[in-house]
Amino acid sequence: MNREFLVPDLGEGLQDATITSWNVAVGDTVELNQTLCTVETNKAEVEIPSPYAGQVLELGGAAGETLDVGSLLVRIATTEAAPAPVNGSARKPVLVGYGADDTMDTSRRAPANPSEAPQAGRPRAKPPVRKLAAELHVDLRALAPGSGPDGVITRDDVLAAAGSSELLDV
């Protein structure tokens, strides 16, 4: 299966990257996360790892050439079949910093739908709200689901609970 790896978005507002050097050539065999090349942007010089293992079929440009974000960086022939289904959906390869994996474990998180009972996992609250609850000795589990979007516990929820002794975690 031939896979295309496009020039990644390496930073906010950067539209292109200049290839400073290649660590691979057409015909080379590469491993997952092996450095393919080094690129330079207006902000930094970055080594780009391979998201696939296989044989390099095509390079998107020569050293010194500037490529737009989203254009072909490298094409790799992989021996892998289509991504294996995980929980009924196809798993997509993900490199850190290149996007989230739709199949990641979210078991620590509460259900997105607050009406789902029982409330499983940690109550949903932003870190500053968790800190405030700890300082005021408010048990977040007693407030779940909160009044925020998707049942997220808000600062106002914690402040309201701080006045009620039955919700305090003392």
C-alpha positions, 0 to 999 in steps of 0.5 A: 500500500502506498502512503503519502506523508504531507508536510506537517503544520509545524507551528501557528501561522507557518505556511511552508518549510524548507528542506535542509537535508534528507536522511533517506533516498528513493529506494531506502527502507525506513522504520517507523519514527526514523528521521526522514529529513530536517526542515527549517521554518521561520521559527525553528529547524525540525527533524521530521520522523516517518509515520510509516515503515516501508520503502521510500518511493518518492521525495517531495523536494530536494534539499534547499527547496521550500514546500507548502504545508500540506504538499507531498513530503514523501511517498512510502510503500508499506507492507501493512494492510489497511488499518486494523479495526479497533472497537468497530472502527479503523485505527489511523496512525498518529504521530505525537503533535500530528493529531489525536487518535480517535480510538484513544482510551477515554475511560478516565473521562466522564461520559459526554452525555450527562444523562448517562448514568451512573457518572463514571470516572473523574468528574469533568472540570477544568484545572483551575476549577479543580484547584478551587474545589480543593482549596474550598474542600468541595467534593467534585463528585457530588457536583457532577454533572455540572452546569457547564456544556456537556456537564462540565463543573464550573467555577460557579458550581464550586462556589455555590457548593462551598456554601452548602456543608453537605457537599464539602469534603472535610 
